[in-house]
Amino acid sequence: MSTKTAALVFGIVFAVVGLLGFMPAPPPPDAPALTMGHGHGMVLGLFPVNTLHNVVHLLFAILGIAAWAGGWARAYFQMLAVSYGALTVLGLIPATQTTFGLIPIWGNDVWLHGAIAAAAAYFGFVRGNVDLTHHTPAHGRV
């Protein structure tokens, strides 16, 4: 998959997740307290969200689709890798698992953010500019 196509896929997935987040299951009783508790719950019963978390997902969706359309997919993935890498680290530290009371990033969100950071690092830093828009085999070879 090309970096450009991956940006579109990530944008669509972020949009779906952002919209699903507005229909969460109740959070567990032992969930860390939030100062921004509006819409706090669990997407698919697995991932903690609140309204601000959903807005962030929708923002990354818009950026992904814009990166696909605008030809800056590599920069999108570099920003995504750094952002989600930082969220992974914050999610591992008990004092910052709620991003200072604003967004829940504990539990299954930690490994998911790590996986997103790794995939984004691949597309942003490893694959990046090596994408080919087309491939023409050399004459005489199949």
N, C-alpha and C positions, 0 to 999 in steps of 0.2 A: 504494500500500500504506500502511495506517495505521501509525503509530509502534508501536502495541500489537501488531499483526500482525508487524511487522518484528522486534520483541523475541522473539517466539516463533520466527520463522525463524532469527534469529541464535542463539538458545538451542539449537535442534535441530542447526544446523550445527556449533556449538562442541562439542556432545555427540558427533557423528559424528567430528569431527576428533580430539577427545580420546581416543576409543576406538581410532581408526586409529593414533594415535601409539604405542600399546602393541605395534604390529607393524611396527617400522621396518626399513628396509634398513640395512646397515652405513654408518657415516659415512665420508666420504672420508678418505684418509690425511693430508691437510693441514688437517683440521678443527681449529679452536682447542681447546685442552685445557680440560677442565671438572674442577672439584673434585667435582661431583655427576654422575658419569659413568653412573650406573645407567640403562639403557634408552636410551643415546645412539645415535641413528641418524637416518635420513632418511625422513620420511613421503612416500610416492609417489616416492621418490628425489629430491625437490626441497626439502623443508623440514626443517631440523634440529630435532630434539626430544630430550627425555629424559623420565624419569618425572615430574619436577617440572613440566616444561613441560606435560605431558599433564594433570596435576592442575589446573594453572591454567586450561587450556581447559575442563575439566569444571566448575570453579568458575564460569567465565563462562557456561557452559551453564545451570547451576542458577539463576544470577542472572537470565539472560534469560527463562527460563520463569517464574520467580517474578515478574519485572517484568510479564510478559504477564498473569499471573493476578491480580496484586495492584494493577494500575493505575498503576504507577510506571515505565512504559517510557521516558518522557522522561529521568528521572533516571538510569536504566540506561545509556542512550545517551550522556548527558553524561559519566558516569564512564568508559564504554568509550572515548570519544573522547580524553579526557585521558590515560587509561592507555596506550592504543595509540599515541597521539602521542608520549608519552615513550619507549615501547619503540622506536619508529621512530628517534628521535634517538639513543638508546643504541646501536641497531644500526648506525648510521652511524659511530660512533666506535670505532676498533679496540680501544682499551683496555677498552671496556664491551660488546663484542659477545657476551660470555658472561654478562652481568649478574653480574659479579664471580665467575665460575666456577660459577654455579648453573644457569642456563638458557641454552641456545644461541639467539641471536637474530641470526645473521649470514646472509649470502647472500639467498636468495629470501624469507626471513622479513621482511626489511626492507621491501621494496615491499608485501608482503602486509599487514604491520602498518600501513603508511601508508594503504593502501586501506581497511582496516577503520576506521582513525581518521577518514578522510574521510567514509565512509558513516555512521558513528556520529555525527559532528558534524552532518551533515545532519538526521538523525532527532532528535538531542538538542537542537540549538540553532536550526536553521532551520525545520524542519517543526514539531517539538515539539507545542505546544498547538493548532495549527490543524487537527488531525485532526477530522473529523466522523464521528460514529457512523452517521448516516443523512442522506440528502438528500431533501427534499420540494420538487419544483418549485412555483413560484408558480402560483396558479389561472389557468387559461387559457393557460398556456405549457407547451410540451412539452420 
